[in-house]
Amino acid sequence: MSGMRRICLITTGGTIASRRESKSGHVVASLSGPDLRSMLHDPLEGIELTVDEFCNIGSYAIDLPLCFRLAKHIQRKLEEGFDGVVVTHGTDTMEESAYMADLVVEAGKPVVFTGAQRAADEPDPDGPRNLTDAIRLAASDEAHGLGALICFEQEFHAARDVTKSHASRVDAFISQEHGKLGEVDGDRIVVHRRPVLRRTYRAKDVVPQVELIRIALGMDGRYLRFCAGNGATAIVLEGFGRGNAPPALGAAATELAGQGLPVVMTSRCQRGRVKPVYGNGGGKTLAEGGVIFAGDLSGHKARILVSVLLGAGYEGQRLRAEIEYLGG
């Protein structure tokens, strides 16, 4: 890295900005942006850090419109001339906000999400180290062109692939069979691979009425039809294995797809991709009935993608083509 780098630290709350209230015992997001900046242990030479307080809430309270506004806010900060952006965010939905930014932020400059599993007033908080590493990563030459990233416990991951795998441990984020992109080793950034399945979209807004349904043994089509009759603009399914469903639910899915409602199939398995293979009501039957298969995208990432594509005006075959491409 050469020359002074201007990094914008956008704060949104989350555990990294949380303390335990003495009266209620609740852990709540209460630290300000300057408070977070004061947590840094290292001087971070060559980096000019500007704090921007976007919101201060738990990430479980973030919805699709707010997530989209955050992505657009990141874009504006990069357009203002910052060399990179770091976003502090709760871990519950960090991977969804990161993927939203990956799909919406057009600049090739680094966008790095980070946070903490331990509150700021715990004896051994992980936030300060994660934040220091994320700032170093955002200021590096190596992070350019990687898209939105999550930096946690000295590793960084592609927004498309990363998921929170543990509810409480500090090494919470993994990228399943794809693997991390690299690691932060002190002041050194090491990149092991670069993501390929990336596109950005000029969406004016997102369409939030995209439902996500996890399929379980013996489910029927009542909930799908309920969603379709109550404003759903698309339905994402987390199916069995390669993308299968109970016959009654599958019949409802193909019925709705035939009526023009986008129905997208993902797998509830942690690894592997959906593929229409089985007949007699399985994935092959669903695909022939118009259900879109989303490769190895997780259900919640597919939901983000569909909401952005609908907001960008994609429909019909164009919508299908984008989902199938980014699904891999």
Backbone torsions as a table, in degrees:
resi	resn	phi	psi	omega
1	MET	NA	129.7	-179.9
2	SER	-125.9	141.9	179.5
3	GLY	79.9	162.3	178.9
4	MET	-69.6	131.6	177.3
5	ARG	-106.7	132.2	178.9
6	ARG	-97.9	116.0	-178.3
7	ILE	-116.9	133.3	176.5
8	CYS	-99.6	124.0	176.4
9	LEU	-98.0	106.8	179.2
10	ILE	-95.9	121.8	-177.5
11	THR	-105.0	138.8	179.7
12	THR	-127.5	-1.2	-177.8
13	GLY	106.8	-141.2	-179.1
14	GLY	87.1	-179.6	-177.2
15	THR	-60.7	-34.2	-179.9
16	ILE	-59.8	-27.0	-179.6
17	ALA	-107.9	22.0	-173.5
18	SER	-111.0	150.2	172.5
19	ARG	-136.2	160.6	178.0
20	ARG	-86.1	126.7	177.1
21	GLU	-74.5	131.6	-174.4
22	SER	-65.8	-35.8	-176.4
23	LYS	-78.7	-51.4	-174.7
24	SER	-86.5	-24.9	-174.3
25	GLY	80.1	2.2	-179.8
26	HIS	-78.5	142.1	171.6
27	VAL	-92.1	118.8	-175.4
28	VAL	-133.4	151.4	176.9
29	ALA	-71.9	114.3	-175.4
30	SER	-140.1	-10.9	-179.4
31	LEU	-79.0	142.5	177.9
32	SER	-83.1	171.2	175.1
33	GLY	-58.3	-48.1	176.1
34	PRO	-59.4	-33.7	175.5
35	ASP	-60.0	-43.9	179.6
36	LEU	-64.3	-40.5	179.5
37	ARG	-60.8	-37.4	-178.4
38	SER	-69.8	-13.7	179.4
39	MET	-75.0	-18.8	-174.7
40	LEU	-62.4	131.1	179.8
41	HIS	-87.6	-24.1	-172.6
42	ASP	-104.3	149.9	-178.1
43	PRO	-69.2	-21.5	179.5
44	LEU	53.2	62.2	-177.8
45	GLU	-62.6	141.8	178.6
46	GLY	83.1	7.5	-178.8
47	ILE	-124.0	124.7	174.0
48	GLU	-99.7	115.8	-173.0
49	LEU	-105.4	124.7	176.4
50	THR	-113.4	129.2	-178.1
51	VAL	-93.7	132.9	179.0
52	ASP	-130.5	113.3	-177.0
53	GLU	-89.5	107.7	-177.8
54	PHE	-86.7	-48.3	175.5
55	CYS	-161.7	177.0	-179.5
56	ASN	-146.5	79.7	-176.3
57	ILE	-141.1	166.0	170.3
58	GLY	-71.5	144.2	-174.3
59	SER	-69.7	-15.6	174.2
60	TYR	-66.4	-14.6	179.6
61	ALA	-95.7	-0.8	179.9
62	ILE	-82.6	133.9	176.4
63	ASP	-111.6	178.3	-176.3
64	LEU	-60.7	-45.7	178.6
65	PRO	-60.0	-41.8	178.7
66	LEU	-67.6	-39.0	176.4
67	CYS	-59.1	-42.3	179.3
68	PHE	-67.3	-41.1	178.6
69	ARG	-62.9	-36.5	176.4
70	LEU	-62.5	-44.3	178.7
71	ALA	-60.8	-43.2	178.2
72	LYS	-66.0	-34.9	177.8
73	HIS	-64.7	-41.2	175.9
74	ILE	-59.4	-45.4	179.3
75	GLN	-57.5	-44.7	-179.2
76	ARG	-62.8	-41.0	-179.2
77	LYS	-63.8	-39.1	177.4
78	LEU	-67.7	-36.9	177.4
79	GLU	-67.6	-25.2	178.1
80	GLU	-73.6	-10.3	175.2
81	GLY	115.7	2.2	176.6
82	PHE	-68.2	146.7	-178.8
83	ASP	-82.0	-16.7	178.5
84	GLY	-173.1	166.3	-179.0
85	VAL	-130.4	138.1	169.6
86	VAL	-116.0	133.2	179.5
87	VAL	-117.4	120.4	171.4
88	THR	-88.2	135.1	-165.9
89	HIS	-155.7	148.0	173.3
90	GLY	-63.3	149.0	-175.0
91	THR	-77.7	-20.0	-175.8
92	ASP	-56.5	-45.2	-176.5
93	THR	-123.8	17.8	-178.0
94	MET	-57.1	-41.6	-176.6
95	GLU	-65.3	-29.1	178.2
96	GLU	-74.7	-43.4	176.8
97	SER	-64.5	-37.6	178.3
98	ALA	-64.4	-41.2	180.0
99	TYR	-69.9	-34.6	174.1
100	MET	-59.1	-46.3	178.9
101	ALA	-63.4	-37.8	179.7
102	ASP	-61.6	-33.8	-177.8
103	LEU	-85.3	-21.8	-169.8
104	VAL	-111.4	-35.7	-175.8
105	VAL	-77.9	118.6	-172.9
106	GLU	-86.2	-27.8	-177.0
107	ALA	-65.6	145.2	178.6
108	GLY	-82.4	4.3	-178.5
109	LYS	-72.5	157.5	-177.0
110	PRO	-65.1	136.6	172.5
111	VAL	-128.6	114.6	-172.0
112	VAL	-124.4	123.1	175.2
113	PHE	-97.6	141.9	174.8
114	THR	-152.1	173.9	-178.2
115	GLY	-175.1	-148.0	-177.2
116	ALA	-153.8	156.4	172.1
117	GLN	-99.4	-19.4	179.9
118	ARG	-114.0	137.3	-178.8
119	ALA	-62.9	158.6	-173.4
120	ALA	-65.1	-24.8	-178.3
121	ASP	-98.1	10.2	173.2
122	GLU	-75.5	157.9	-176.0
123	PRO	-61.7	-30.1	-176.4
124	ASP	-130.4	63.2	-177.7
125	PRO	-65.0	144.0	177.6
126	ASP	-95.3	-8.3	-177.4
127	GLY	-60.1	-46.7	-176.8
128	PRO	-58.4	-44.2	179.4
129	ARG	-67.0	-43.5	179.0
130	ASN	-60.0	-41.6	-178.6
131	LEU	-67.1	-43.0	177.7
132	THR	-59.7	-46.1	179.6
133	ASP	-63.5	-41.5	-178.7
134	ALA	-63.6	-39.2	178.7
135	ILE	-66.6	-42.9	176.8
136	ARG	-60.1	-42.1	-179.6
137	LEU	-64.3	-45.1	-178.8
138	ALA	-64.9	-26.1	-179.0
139	ALA	-89.8	-1.9	-173.6
140	SER	-88.7	154.9	172.1
141	ASP	-68.7	-33.5	-174.7
142	GLU	-64.1	-26.6	-175.7
143	ALA	-82.5	-8.0	-179.7
144	HIS	-66.6	135.1	176.3
145	GLY	81.0	4.1	179.7
146	LEU	-88.0	-8.8	-175.7
147	GLY	81.3	-167.4	178.6
148	ALA	-71.5	139.8	-175.0
149	LEU	-127.6	157.2	165.8
150	ILE	-114.9	126.0	178.6
151	CYS	-112.4	120.4	-174.5
152	PHE	-155.2	133.5	175.4
153	GLU	51.9	47.0	174.5
154	GLN	70.3	9.3	176.8
155	GLU	-121.2	156.1	172.0
156	PHE	-132.0	147.5	-169.6
157	HIS	-132.3	151.8	174.9
158	ALA	-72.7	138.4	-177.7
159	ALA	-58.5	-36.1	-178.5
160	ARG	-63.4	-36.5	-168.9
161	ASP	-98.8	-24.2	-168.7
162	VAL	-75.5	148.0	174.6
163	THR	-147.8	152.2	175.2
164	LYS	-80.1	120.1	-172.5
165	SER	-107.5	-10.2	179.7
166	HIS	-138.8	137.6	-174.3
167	ALA	-69.9	-27.7	-170.9
168	SER	-136.4	-21.1	-176.7
169	ARG	-70.7	154.4	-175.3
170	VAL	-74.5	-21.3	175.8
171	ASP	-94.4	58.3	-167.8
172	ALA	-77.1	-26.4	-169.1
173	PHE	-103.5	134.1	176.4
174	ILE	-137.6	167.2	177.0
175	SER	-119.0	31.9	176.9
176	GLN	47.3	-135.2	-174.1
177	GLU	-75.7	-12.5	179.1
178	HIS	-76.4	-33.3	178.2
179	GLY	84.3	159.5	179.1
180	LYS	-63.1	159.5	174.2
181	LEU	-80.1	-33.3	-177.8
182	GLY	178.2	-163.4	-176.5
183	GLU	-145.1	157.3	174.9
184	VAL	-105.8	111.7	-177.3
185	ASP	-111.1	86.3	-174.4
186	GLY	67.3	-120.3	178.5
187	ASP	-97.0	12.5	-179.7
188	ARG	-107.5	133.4	176.9
189	ILE	-104.9	122.0	-177.8
190	VAL	-115.4	118.6	179.6
191	VAL	-103.0	123.9	180.0
192	HIS	-96.1	-31.1	179.2
193	ARG	-153.5	164.3	179.0
194	ARG	-124.1	136.4	-176.9
195	PRO	-71.0	145.0	-178.6
196	VAL	-108.7	-41.3	-173.9
197	LEU	-81.7	79.3	-178.5
198	ARG	-138.3	138.1	168.8
199	ARG	-147.8	153.3	174.8
200	THR	-117.8	152.0	-173.3
201	TYR	-130.9	140.3	179.1
202	ARG	-91.2	68.7	178.4
203	ALA	-80.5	134.6	175.6
204	LYS	-77.7	-23.7	179.5
205	ASP	-163.2	175.1	171.3
206	VAL	-108.9	158.6	174.7
207	VAL	-101.9	106.7	-170.6
208	PRO	-77.6	-15.9	-173.4
209	GLN	-83.8	51.5	175.6
210	VAL	-105.3	116.0	-174.9
211	GLU	-92.5	147.1	177.5
212	LEU	-120.6	122.3	-176.1
213	ILE	-124.4	123.5	176.0
214	ARG	-91.0	124.9	-175.1
215	ILE	-86.2	137.9	177.4
216	ALA	-132.3	167.0	-176.7
217	LEU	-47.9	123.7	170.8
218	GLY	77.4	8.6	179.0
219	MET	-66.4	149.4	176.5
220	ASP	-110.8	-166.7	-172.7
221	GLY	-94.5	9.1	-174.8
222	ARG	-61.7	-43.9	-175.8
223	TYR	-69.8	-36.2	176.5
224	LEU	-60.1	-46.1	-179.3
225	ARG	-67.7	-35.4	175.8
226	PHE	-60.7	-47.5	179.8
227	CYS	-60.5	-45.6	-179.0
228	ALA	-62.4	-34.2	-179.5
229	GLY	-84.5	-2.5	-177.4
230	ASN	-128.0	39.8	167.8
231	GLY	95.9	1.6	179.4
232	ALA	-64.4	132.9	176.8
233	THR	-95.2	-13.9	175.7
234	ALA	-167.4	158.9	177.7
235	ILE	-131.2	128.3	174.0
236	VAL	-105.5	130.9	180.0
237	LEU	-109.3	139.2	167.7
238	GLU	-103.6	100.3	-172.4
239	GLY	-93.9	-178.8	176.3
240	PHE	-75.2	142.2	167.3
241	GLY	44.4	-116.8	-175.5
242	ARG	-78.1	1.7	179.5
243	GLY	114.6	49.5	-179.1
244	ASN	-109.9	165.9	-177.6
245	ALA	-151.2	156.5	173.0
246	PRO	-56.9	146.4	-174.6
247	PRO	-53.4	-42.8	-178.0
248	ALA	-66.0	-40.2	178.5
249	LEU	-69.3	-41.0	178.1
250	GLY	-60.3	-38.6	178.7
251	ALA	-63.1	-40.3	177.9
252	ALA	-66.4	-39.1	-179.3
253	ALA	-62.7	-45.8	-179.8
254	THR	-70.7	-31.3	176.1
255	GLU	-62.7	-46.0	-179.0
256	LEU	-70.1	-39.0	177.0
257	ALA	-62.0	-37.9	178.3
258	GLY	-65.8	-23.7	178.0
259	GLN	-87.4	0.2	176.8
260	GLY	100.1	0.3	177.6
261	LEU	-82.4	123.2	177.9
262	PRO	-62.4	124.1	175.1
263	VAL	-121.4	122.8	-171.8
264	VAL	-118.3	131.9	-178.7
265	MET	-104.6	127.8	170.1
266	THR	-124.0	-179.9	179.2
267	SER	-110.4	144.5	174.0
268	ARG	-81.4	-4.5	174.2
269	CYS	-71.1	149.3	-178.8
270	GLN	-76.9	-23.0	-179.1
271	ARG	-133.9	156.2	179.7
272	GLY	94.8	174.0	-176.1
273	ARG	-126.8	155.9	175.4
274	VAL	-76.7	147.7	178.1
275	LYS	-158.0	130.6	-178.8
276	PRO	-71.3	104.8	-175.8
277	VAL	-120.2	-46.6	-168.4
278	TYR	-93.0	136.2	176.6
279	GLY	-92.6	-159.4	179.5
280	ASN	52.8	42.5	178.8
281	GLY	97.3	-5.3	178.6
282	GLY	-81.4	-159.2	-173.5
283	GLY	-60.1	-36.3	179.6
284	LYS	-63.3	-41.3	177.6
285	THR	-64.3	-41.3	-179.9
286	LEU	-64.3	-44.8	-179.6
287	ALA	-63.6	-42.0	178.5
288	GLU	-65.1	-23.5	177.5
289	GLY	-88.5	2.9	174.2
290	GLY	105.8	0.4	178.1
291	VAL	-71.9	136.3	-178.8
292	ILE	-89.9	131.1	179.9
293	PHE	-99.5	128.7	-168.4
294	ALA	-105.8	33.3	173.4
295	GLY	57.9	-130.5	-179.8
296	ASP	-105.8	18.4	172.0
297	LEU	-64.9	138.4	173.9
298	SER	-70.3	163.7	-180.0
299	GLY	-59.6	-44.9	-176.7
300	HIS	-73.2	-27.6	174.3
301	LYS	-73.6	-38.7	177.0
302	ALA	-61.9	-36.9	178.1
303	ARG	-62.6	-43.4	176.8
304	ILE	-60.1	-47.2	-178.6
305	LEU	-60.2	-46.8	-178.7
306	VAL	-63.0	-40.7	-179.5
307	SER	-63.4	-37.4	178.7
308	VAL	-71.2	-45.2	-178.6
309	LEU	-62.7	-41.9	177.2
310	LEU	-64.0	-39.2	177.5
311	GLY	-66.4	-25.3	178.3
312	ALA	-89.8	2.5	175.4
313	GLY	90.1	11.6	178.6
314	TYR	-77.4	141.5	176.8
315	GLU	-156.3	168.6	175.2
316	GLY	56.2	-133.5	-175.5
317	GLN	-67.0	-32.2	177.1
318	ARG	-64.2	-41.7	177.9
319	LEU	-62.8	-47.4	179.3
320	ARG	-58.7	-44.9	-176.4
321	ALA	-62.3	-41.5	-180.0
322	GLU	-67.5	-42.7	179.4
323	ILE	-63.7	-43.7	-179.0
324	GLU	-67.4	-35.3	179.2
325	TYR	-67.2	-51.3	-177.1
326	LEU	-72.4	-18.7	174.5
327	GLY	-72.8	-21.1	175.6
328	GLY	82.0	NA	NA
